[in-house]
Amino acid sequence: MNQQISSIHRIIYGISATQHQYDIVANDLLTQYQSRGNGDGWFLQPYINWQSQWTSRFSSNLGLTYSRFTFNQSQALEPRIALNYQLAPQQRLSFAYGLHSQMQLPQVYFALLPEGNPNQNIGFTKAHHLVAAYKYDWQAGNSLTLEAYYQALFDVPISRNAQNSFSALNLLEGFVDEALVNEGTARHLGLEITWQKVLLNNYYFLFNTSLFDAKYKGSDDVLRNTRYNGNYILNLTGGKEWTKQKKTPKYFGLEPKYDLLRRI
């Protein structure tokens, strides 16, 4: 729902609902690790946003989201705030904070151990997100965006009974072979630089690079690189159109793309 309550204030509210159904039978033939079980639950997120245009230059967006997963009754209250200030007609500065929650992968909930499925009550992984951004627009459809961010993660599932390096943050397709507890932490920080030229004069391009550092702690309290901590990513995409004029114009295009990702 979208409701204008005054000339400068607007409220947006609603609810997002997604049903998750699980019926898992998976085995690793080499290690004998297993994921097995079934169940279902709704991921419910009622939310409200209060948008305000205080002046021609300054605006704010305050939000609150309540997340609940009925499968194991995990829940979280997530406040958010964003502030935008127009420094000049072509320059904008913005700050944002948000608390975000994330469900676990199915192999966490349904890890099959001698005592059954001990991880079905594992709660959300949560993170404080802080972002500061600067955007500059100039002629010929060009824009430059600088964005610095910091994420402090907590309640990450780690080993409950052993001192080791396991963290659910590093899971992708693997199995879980131990009981877990929501006591892990991590931190991510980085800088993104984006130079974009929109399609004008029959060509466009997008250059983006991200410099970042991502580390976590397992139950042994040692700070390590996450499996995704490549430290930098570089993307370059561009396109050019040519028009062949006859009775009906025909357009021909070329769109090269280059990606560079450092893997660890």
C-alpha positions in Angstrom: 0.0 0.0 0.0 1.2 3.5 -0.9 -0.4 6.4 1.0 0.4 10.1 0.7 -0.3 11.7 4.1 0.9 15.2 3.3 2.8 17.2 0.7 6.2 15.9 2.1 5.3 12.6 3.7 4.4 9.2 2.2 3.9 5.9 3.9 4.4 2.6 2.1 3.4 -0.6 3.9 2.6 -4.2 3.1 3.7 -7.8 3.7 5.8 -10.2 1.7 5.1 -14.0 2.1 7.1 -16.9 0.7 6.4 -20.5 1.3 9.3 -22.9 1.6 8.8 -26.7 1.3 11.5 -29.2 2.1 11.8 -32.8 1.2 15.5 -33.7 1.2 17.4 -36.9 0.8 21.1 -36.3 0.0 24.2 -38.4 0.6 27.9 -37.8 0.1 29.3 -41.2 -1.0 32.9 -40.3 0.0 32.3 -38.9 3.5 28.9 -40.5 4.3 27.5 -37.1 5.4 23.8 -36.8 4.9 21.0 -34.3 4.7 17.6 -35.8 5.2 14.2 -34.5 6.3 11.1 -32.8 5.3 9.0 -29.8 6.4 7.6 -26.5 5.3 7.2 -23.0 6.6 6.3 -19.4 5.6 8.8 -16.6 5.5 6.8 -13.6 6.4 7.9 -10.0 6.3 5.4 -7.2 7.1 7.1 -3.8 6.6 6.5 -0.1 6.7 8.5 2.8 5.2 8.1 6.5 5.9 9.4 8.6 3.1 9.9 12.3 3.6 11.0 15.1 1.2 12.0 17.7 3.8 13.4 20.2 1.4 14.2 20.3 -2.3 17.7 18.9 -1.4 17.1 16.7 1.6 15.0 13.5 1.9 14.8 10.6 4.3 13.4 7.1 4.3 12.7 5.3 7.6 11.7 1.7 7.6 10.9 -1.2 9.9 10.6 -4.9 8.8 9.6 -7.8 10.9 10.9 -11.2 9.6 9.5 -14.5 10.8 10.1 -18.1 9.5 7.3 -20.4 10.7 9.4 -23.5 10.1 11.3 -23.0 13.3 9.8 -19.7 14.6 12.9 -17.7 13.9 12.2 -14.0 14.1 13.9 -10.6 13.8 13.0 -6.9 13.9 14.9 -4.9 11.3 15.1 -1.1 11.4 16.4 0.8 8.4 17.2 4.4 7.6 18.4 6.2 4.5 19.3 9.9 4.1 19.9 11.7 0.8 21.3 15.2 0.3 21.6 17.0 -3.1 24.9 18.8 -2.8 24.4 20.5 -6.2 22.3 19.8 -9.3 24.7 17.1 -10.5 26.0 15.8 -7.1 24.3 13.7 -4.5 25.4 12.3 -1.1 23.6 9.5 0.7 24.0 7.5 3.9 22.1 4.3 4.9 21.9 1.9 7.7 20.0 -1.4 7.9 19.7 -4.5 10.0 19.2 -7.5 7.7 18.4 -11.2 8.5 18.9 -14.3 6.3 17.6 -17.8 6.5 20.0 -20.7 6.5 20.5 -23.2 3.6 18.5 -26.4 3.7 21.7 -28.5 4.5 22.0 -26.6 7.7 18.4 -27.4 8.9 18.5 -31.0 7.8 22.0 -32.2 8.6 21.5 -35.8 9.7 23.5 -36.8 12.7 23.3 -39.7 15.1 21.0 -37.6 17.4 18.7 -36.7 14.4 18.4 -33.2 13.0 19.9 -31.0 15.8 20.1 -27.8 13.6 16.4 -27.3 12.8 16.1 -24.6 15.4 19.0 -22.6 14.1 18.0 -18.9 13.8 18.7 -16.2 11.2 22.1 -14.9 10.4 22.0 -11.1 11.0 24.1 -8.2 9.8 24.4 -4.5 10.4 24.8 -2.7 7.1 26.3 0.8 6.8 26.7 2.5 3.4 28.0 6.0 2.4 27.7 7.0 -1.3 28.5 9.9 -3.6 27.2 10.3 -7.1 28.2 12.8 -9.7 26.4 13.3 -13.1 27.9 15.1 -16.0 27.3 15.8 -19.6 26.7 13.2 -22.3 24.9 10.8 -20.0 28.0 10.0 -17.8 27.8 9.3 -14.0 30.4 8.4 -11.4 29.4 6.6 -8.2 31.6 6.0 -5.2 30.2 3.7 -2.5 31.8 2.6 0.8 30.2 -0.1 2.9 30.7 -2.0 6.1 28.9 -5.1 7.3 29.1 -6.5 10.8 27.6 -10.0 10.8 26.5 -11.9 13.9 24.5 -14.9 14.9 26.3 -16.9 12.2 26.0 -20.7 12.7 29.3 -22.2 13.9 30.2 -25.5 15.6 28.5 -26.1 19.0 30.7 -28.8 20.4 34.2 -28.4 18.8 36.7 -25.6 18.4 37.2 -25.3 14.6 37.0 -23.0 11.6 33.5 -24.0 10.4 31.1 -21.2 9.6 27.8 -21.4 7.6 29.0 -18.3 5.7 31.3 -20.5 3.7 28.6 -23.1 2.7 27.7 -23.4 -0.9 27.0 -27.0 -1.9 28.7 -28.9 0.9 27.2 -31.0 3.8 27.1 -30.2 7.5 28.4 -32.9 9.8 28.0 -31.3 13.3 25.6 -29.5 15.6 25.6 -25.8 15.2 24.9 -22.7 17.3 24.2 -19.0 16.4 27.4 -17.6 17.9 29.7 -16.8 15.0 30.7 -13.3 13.7 32.1 -11.8 10.5 32.9 -8.5 9.0 32.9 -7.2 5.4 34.1 -3.8 4.2 34.8 -2.4 0.8 34.6 0.3 -1.8 32.8 0.2 -5.1 33.5 2.6 -8.0 31.1 2.7 -11.0 31.4 4.8 -14.1 28.4 4.6 -16.4 27.5 6.1 -19.7 23.9 5.5 -20.8 23.0 4.7 -24.4 23.6 8.0 -26.2 25.0 8.6 -29.7 24.7 4.9 -30.3 27.0 3.6 -27.6 27.2 2.9 -23.9 29.5 1.4 -21.4 29.6 0.4 -17.7 32.8 0.1 -15.7 32.6 -1.2 -12.2 35.3 -2.3 -9.7 35.0 -3.4 -6.1 37.8 -3.5 -3.6 36.8 -5.5 -0.4 37.9 -7.6 2.5 35.7 -10.3 4.0 36.7 -12.2 7.2 35.0 -14.4 9.8 35.5 -16.2 13.1 34.6 -19.8 13.7 34.2 -21.4 17.2 38.0 -21.3 17.6 37.8 -17.5 17.6 40.5 -17.2 14.8 40.0 -14.4 12.2 40.2 -15.9 8.7 39.3 -15.1 5.1 35.9 -16.2 3.9 35.8 -18.4 0.9 34.7 -15.4 -1.2 37.4 -13.0 -0.1 39.0 -12.3 -3.4 39.7 -8.7 -2.5 38.8 -7.3 -5.9 36.3 -7.6 -8.8 36.5 -5.8 -12.1 33.7 -5.6 -14.6 33.6 -3.8 -18.0 30.6 -3.9 -20.3 30.1 -1.8 -23.4 27.9 -1.6 -26.5 27.8 0.1 -29.9 24.9 0.3 -32.4 25.1 1.0 -36.1 22.1 2.0 -38.2 21.7 0.9 -41.8 19.2 3.2 -43.5 16.9 1.8 -46.1 13.1 1.9 -46.2 13.1 0.4 -42.7 16.1 1.3 -40.4 18.0 -1.8 -39.2 20.2 -1.8 -36.1 23.3 -3.8 -35.6 25.0 -4.1 -32.2 28.2 -5.2 -30.5 28.3 -5.8 -26.8 31.7 -7.0 -25.5 32.0 -7.8 -21.7 35.0 -8.4 -19.5 35.0 -9.7 -15.9 37.9 -10.2 -13.6 37.5 -11.9 -10.2 40.4 -12.8 -8.0 39.8 -16.2 -6.4 41.5 -17.4 -3.2 
